[in-house]
Amino acid sequence: MKTSRLECLVAVLTIAVLAAGCGSSTPSPTAPPSPPAQGSSAVASAVVSASASAVVSASASAAASSSGSSFTPTFAETPCPADLTAVLVDPPACGYLAVLEDRAKPAGRTIRVFVARVDPPGGTTTPDPLLVLGESLGEQMEYGGVAPAAVRTHRSLYVVDMRGIGHSEPNLDCPEVRAIGPLLAGLPLGNSTHGSTLAGAVKACHDRLTGAGIDLAAYDLASDAADIEDLRLALGIDRWDVGANGSASRIGFELANRYPDSIRALYADSPSIPSPDQLSIGPAALDSAMAGLAAACAGDRTCSRQAPDLPAAVDEAVAKLDAHPLTFDVNGIPAATQLGRPIRVVVDGAALLRWIRASLSTDGGGNAGFVVRDVLRVLDGKVTATDPLVAALASDPGDCLGLYPGCERMTFGALYSIVCRDIGPSVDRAAIDQAVRGRSAWAQLFDPAAILAPCDAWSVAPAGQAPAAGSPTAGVRSLLMSGALDPFTIPSAQLAAAVAGDPAATVLEIPNQSYNVLGYTECPRTIRNAWLDLPSGPPPDTTCLGHIGPVNLQP
């Protein structure tokens, strides 16, 4: 039987060289020397990789202690699923980490966390592996988009479906919520029927999952971080680099605060920090992105002619829709085809803002031209059922569009557990009220009661631990990058203030980019790669930021 790559990576306590040609066309990385202290260069850093069948006793006992019990997490390889191999050029290696669902119950239920490893062709040039935590809380990993990081960083790449998501077992998806998406599209956010319909679907999902014995409170940030630590120990890895996108960076910051010695370097693309949390900074993030879009429009000859005062045009369009909402019956989209009938959509001011926010956050800001065009179409009374604004609202899987940055692959149950346990309790309602005062549509969009509406039906207690004081990076060497047009991420000035006093944290604003700055242009990737090689060295060269082209304002 052919030997897999994971079987080739045997943990050792002394320096060794892995056997050549072991069972894969992709060479395995060589075993490095002993790891230096944090802050040394990437070339000098170390990692020891192992499969579950070859975990040495020292790693096993360490894993047991990290679980706070006599239970020992174990890793076992498994054939990679078809949806993963179909989108990857180089063959990955896959496995499951078995952990306790609730680490306070040593004899309790166990669950499985899915892990995949991708090695760069020709092997690695650096000994420290890279762990990528995902893009948005609750969102399944987009493997094809993440895998190139192995080649770009010259590192072995580990990607994890966090507990409750993707191929991890159990999966906390809520088809009950997806099923009511077409109904919610015809009900404004503040509508009482909207709220009761959502609550009913959330409760149905809750009851189904808890009826299967699942403890929904165990799927929180602390558990996610403990899973990652148990994975590191089970694989015999000394330290690794950690990367995360968007709201999934909350897991990275949780890891940094709980297990700082496990991380050599941490980078976060479009970071969501514990305080101020992603809900509390929502109005400021959207206002900042809209100001950036207005400045870009003013500097574009065509856009400035069409919309000489874009902020005033948005305000006017919102007010017009609040006074006279538009109603459409939408056909010709996958959601309507699947349903077998048209989807009724109501477009009011809050719905327009939801779409603007969602559009600005996708394709690196590449949809900015559609935002300008459809705002003007609202003012001209020319909106139709085929416009991107209407089609996006009709396709919303269930109170996600414009409320959260990732909706296509959302696992709602996993999202609700973290939002209700870890984020909701720390929301600064007074700050939100002040930010939206006098703007009724903004108040509907950012009303914590609407965003946290699933929490009553989800019925999980708050985690009970306030965000740690001080820098969210906890002294771990960190690179935090955000786009100037990002309507979800904390504005860079506030982010810099949040890590002030932490010399290990570097904050960069990427011009003319939005959410997911690493996804659409080479410059931030080049900066990230150089920084990963020497996170303790001088700041990386950022000259290329000045050469990022302007955002496309033509639809």
N, C-alpha and C positions, 0 to 999 in steps of 0.2 A: 504494500500500500504506500502511496506517495506521501512523503512527510511534508507537513505544512510549514509555513514560515514561522508561525507562533511556536511550534514545537522546536524550531531551530534556535529560539532565543532563550537560552537557559540561564537562569540567575546564577551568579557566582559571587563568592565573598572576596576573592582575590582577582587581580587583573588577569583576563584570559582573552584568547582570540577565538571567535566563533568559527566553527568548521565551514570551509568554503563549499559553495554549490549545494547548499542544503535545501532541496525541494522547492525552489522557486526561481523563475527567470529574473526576479528582482533581487539583487544582492542584499543580504542583511547587513545592518550596521555593525561595525566592530565594537567590541567591548572597550570602554574608555578607561583611563586611569582614575584613581580615587578622586571624588569631587572636592574642589576647593571651597573656600568660604563664599557666601553669597556676595555678588558684586564682581566676581572675577569674570574674565572673558568667556564667550561661548565656547571657544576652542578648548579652554581649560576645564570647562564644566563637565559633569559626568552623569551618565545614566546607565543603569543595568536593567535590561528587559528580560521578562520570563513569561512562560505560559503557566496556567494553573497547575498543570501536571508536573511542573519543574520548580515550583516555588520552594525556596529553601525554608527550613524551619524558623530561621530568624525572621523572615518576612511574614510567615504565618502567625507567629506570636505577636508581631507588631500589628498585624491586621486585627487580631483578636482584641488587642488593647484599644485600638481606635474605635471599635464598636462598643466599648464599655461593657463587655460581657465575655463569657467563655465561648461564644459563637465566633467561628472563624469564617469570614467571607472567602469564597472560592471563585476562581475564574476557570471557565471551561470553553474551549474553542467550539465553533459551530460553523457549518457552511454559511457563506454570506448570502443574504436574501437577494432575489432577482432584481428588485428595484434599485439595489445598490450597485450590483455588478453591471447593470445595464447602462449606467451613466458614468462609470469609471473606466478610463483607458487602461490603467495598470491594475492588476488583480489585487484586491484587498485581502486582509485576514480578519476574521470576525470571531466574536465570542460573547459570552454572557458572564456577568459578575453576579453571584448569588449573595444577597445581603438580607438582613432583617428589615421587614417593613417598618417596625417600631423598635429602635435600638434599646428602648427601656424594657422590652419584653424578650429576654434571651431565648425563651422557648416558643416564641410566637411565630407568626406567619413569615415566610421568606418570599422575596420577589426577585426578579432578574432584570439587570440593567444591561442593555445592549451596547457593545463596544466594537468599533472597527478600526483597523490600523492600515494606513497607506504609507508605503515607503517610496521615496523618490527613485526614479530609474537610475541605476548605477550606484545606488547606496547613498548614505548620508556623508556630509563633510563635517558635521558637528555632532557631538555625542548626546546633547540634550534633546529629548523629544519635545514635540509641540502638542499640547492638548487643546482642542477647540470645543467650547461649551455650547455653541449654538448661536442663533440669531435673535430670537425673541422668546420671552417666557411662554411656555406652552406650545411653541411652534416646533414641528418636526424638522429635523436637520435636512437641509438641501445638500445632499452629499456631493452632487456634481459641482456645486458652486464652492464648496469648502475644500475638496480634495486637492486642487492646484496649489494650496498652501504648502504641501509637502515639497513640491518642486521649487516653489519660490523661496522657501526658507531653507532648503537643503536638509530638512529634518524628517525623521519619522513622525507621522501625524496620527494622533489618536482622536477619533470623534466619538461622542457618546450621545445616545438618546437618553436624556435624563429620565429618572423614574416616572412612570405613567405616560410616557410619550413614545411615539414611533414603534420600534420593534421591542422596546422594553415591555416587560410583563409584570402586572397587568397594564392595559392601556386605558387611560381615563377619558377617552373621547366621549362626546355627548351628541350622538346622532339626534337625540330629542331636541336639542337646541338648533342644530342645522335644519331640522324639518320645519321649524317655525320662521326661518329667515325670510321666506317670501311673504309671510303674513306681517312680520315686523316692518317690512319695507313700506307698507301702506299705513303705518301708524307712527305719528311723530314721537320723538323721544320722551317728551313730558306727558304723553297720553296715558291715562290710567289703564286702559286696555292693553297698551304696549307693555306696561310694567307687569300686569297680572299674567299676561301670556308668557312673557319671559320667565317669570317666577315659576309658573306651572311646569314649563319644560325643564328648568334647572332642577326642580324638585324630583321630577320623574327620573332624570339622570342620576341624581343623588341616591334615590331609593333603589334603583337598579344596581348601582355599584356597591352601596353599603349592604344590600341584600346578598351580594356575592362575597361578603366578608371583608371588603376593602376598607381600610381605615383612612379616610380622606385627609385627616389632619396630619398624616405621616408623609405627605407629599409637599413638603415645604422647603425653604431655602437651606435650613440647617441639615435636613436629610440629604438634599442634593450634594452639599459640600462634603458630608460624611461619606457618601457613596464614592465621590471622586478620590477622597483620601484612602478609602479602602481599596479602590482600584490601583492606586499608586503602590500601595504596600503589597497587594497580591501579585503585581507584576514585577516587584523587586526594583522599582524605579526610585532613584535617590531624590532627584528633583526634576521638575519639568517646567517648560515655558507654558504659559496659559494664555489663550486668546478667547475673546468673546465679543459678540456683536449685540448692539441694542440692549433691550431690557434683560437679555440673558447674562449681561455683565454683572447683574446683581448676584448671580451664583459665583462669579469670579471674585467679587469683593467679599462675599461670605467666606469663600475659601481662604482669601488673604487674611481675613481677621481671625479665622479659627485655626488655620494651618499654615502660617506664613513661611515656615522653614521648608515647606514642600515646594515652594515656587521660586524658580530662578528669576523669572521676569514675567510680567503681566502686561498685556496690551488689551485695550478695550476700544472698539470701534463704535461710535455713537453711544457712549456709556450712559447707563442709568444708575445713579448712585443712591445709597440708602436715604440720605437726607441732604437737600430736599428730594423727596421721592418723585417718581415719574408722573404721578397724578397731580401733585401739588405744583409742579413746574409746567403743567400743560399749557395754561394760557400764555405764560412768558415764552415758551418754546414756539408756539404758533405765531405770536406777535413778532418775535425775532425773525422767524423765517419769512413772514410776510413783508417785514421791513427790508430784508435782503432781496426778496423778489421785486419789490417796488424800486429799489435802487438799480437792480439789473434792468428793469423795464425802462427806467429813466435814461439809462445809458445806451439803449437800443433804439435806433432811429424809427423803425417800424412800430415797435411796441409803444414808444413814447408818443407817437402820433395817434395811435389807436386808444391809448389809455394814459393821457397826460397826468392823471392823478389816480394811480391804481388803488391805493388804500381807500380813497373816497368812493371809487367805483365798487369795491367789494362791500363797503358799508351800505351803499345804496342798493346793491343787489340783494343783500341779506334783508334789509328793511322791506324791499318790494316783495320778496318771497314770504316774509312773515305776515305781511298784510294780505297777500293773495297767493297762498300756496298753489303749486301746480300739481296736477294729478295725471299720471300716464299709465297705460296698460302696455307692458313691455313684452314683446315676443322676440324670437330670434337669438336669444342668448342661451347658453347651456343650462342654466338654472330653470328657465321657462320650458325648455324642451324636455328636461327630466321631469318636471312637474306635470307637463301635458296641458298647460293652459297659460295664459298671460299672467304676469306678475304685476300687481298694482303698486305703484310707487307714488308717494307723496313727497314733494320737494318743498321744504320750507327753509327758513334761514339757517337753522342748525344743520339740516341735511346738506346744504351747500358748504358749510364750514367743514363738516365731516369729510366731504369729498375733496375739498381743497387740501385738507391736511393729509389725507391718504395719498392724493396725487403727488403732492410735493415730496412725499417720503419714498416714492418708488422710482426706480431707474435712475438713481443718483440726481434727482431733480429734472430728469429728462422730460417729464410731463408738464413742466411749467407753462409751456405754450398753450396747452389745453386749458389750464387754469385761467389764463388771461382771456382766451377765446370764449370759454363758456360763461365767465362772469359778464362779458360784454353781450353775449347772447341772451342772458337773463334780462339785462337792461333793455335790450332791443325787442324782447318778447319773441325770440326765435328758438327757444329751447324745444327740442323734439325728443321723442322716445328713444331715438338712436344715438343721442349725444352721450359721450363718455360719463358725464355726470349722472344721468338717469340709469344707464346700464350698470354702473358700479353699485349704485344703491340697490338695484334689483338683485344683484348677485351677492350681496352681503350675507355671509353664512349665519349671522345671528348676533346683532349688536357688537360688531367688531370693527367695521369700516370707520376709520377716523378716530376710534377710541383706542385702538392698539395698532402698532406698526405692522404686524404680520397677521394675515387672516387666511390665506389660501391653505395652509397646512396646520391650522390651529387645532390643538387638542384642548377643548374648553375645560374639561375637568381638571387637568393639570394646571391650567391658567387660574381657575377659580381658587384652588387650594392655596396657591402662593399669594394671589391678590388679597384674599380674605384673611389669611393668617399673617402675612408679612408686610403687606403694603397698606391695606386699608386702615389698620390701626394708627398709622403714623401720618395720615393725610392731614395737611394743614388747611382746614376748611376756611379759616379766617383769611389766609393768604389768597386762596382761590376767590373768595367773595370779593375781596378788595380788587383783584385783578380783572374781574368780569363786571364790576359795578357799572350799571348804566348800559350794558350790552346784553340784551335778553337772549339772543341766540348763542352767544358765548357762554352765558350762564347755563343754558340747557345742555350744551355740549360738555362742559366741564363740571357740572353738578356732581359732587361725590355720591349723592344718593342714587343717581342714575347709573354711574359707573360701577358702584358697589352693590347694585340691586341684586345680583345673584347671591350675595353672601348670606342673606337671611335663609334662603332655601338650601344653600350649600351646607350650612350648619356646621362650621368648624370654628373652634375657639381661636382667638388671636394667639400668635406664637408667644406673647408675653415677654418678649425681650426687645427693648427699644434699640434702634440702630446705634452702633458703637460711636462714642464721641471721637472727634478727631478726623483725620484723613481717612476716606473709605479704603485707601490702598494699604493702610496699616504698615507703612514703611517698606513695603515690597516695591522693588524697582518697577515702575509702571509708565506706560505710554498711553495717554488718553486722547483720542482723536475724534473730532466732531465736525460736521459740515455746516457751513454758514447758512444753508437753506433748510436745515433740518427742523421740522415742526414738532418733533417728539422729544428731542434730546435737550437737556439743560444747556442754556446758552453758555458759550465758552468762558465768558467773564465770570459767571456764577460758578462754573466748574473749577476755574482757577482759584477762586476764593475758597471753595470747599477743600482743596488740597493744599492751600497756603500753609507754609511751615513744614511741609513734607518735601525735603530736597530730593527724594527718590522718585517723585512724580513729575512727569512732563506733560503739559497740555498743549495740543496743537489744534488750531481751527483750520479746516481745509476749505479754501475759497471755492465758490461756484459748485459746491457739492452739497448733497443732502444726507439723508439717513443711509448708512452702510457706505462709508467713504472708501473702503477697500474694494468695493465691488465693481467700480466703474471707471477707474482711472489708475494709471500705473504709478503716479507720483507718490501717493500715500503708501502704496505697497513697498516701493523702494525705500522710503523712510523707515517703515516698520521692519523690513528685512535687515537694514543696516543697524538699527537700534537693537534688534534681537541678538546680533552677533557680538555687540559690546554694550550692554545696557548700563554698565558702570562707567563707561567712557564719556567723552565730551558729547554734547547734543549732536544728533545726526544732522547732516547737511539738508536743509529744507529749501534750497534754492529753487527746486522744481515747482514749489507751490506757486511761484510767480508766473509760471508758464501754463497753468491750468486754464483752458479756454473758458469763455463765458458760457453760462447756461443757455440752452437753446430755447428761445421764446417763440418759435414758430411751430404750431401744431402739425 
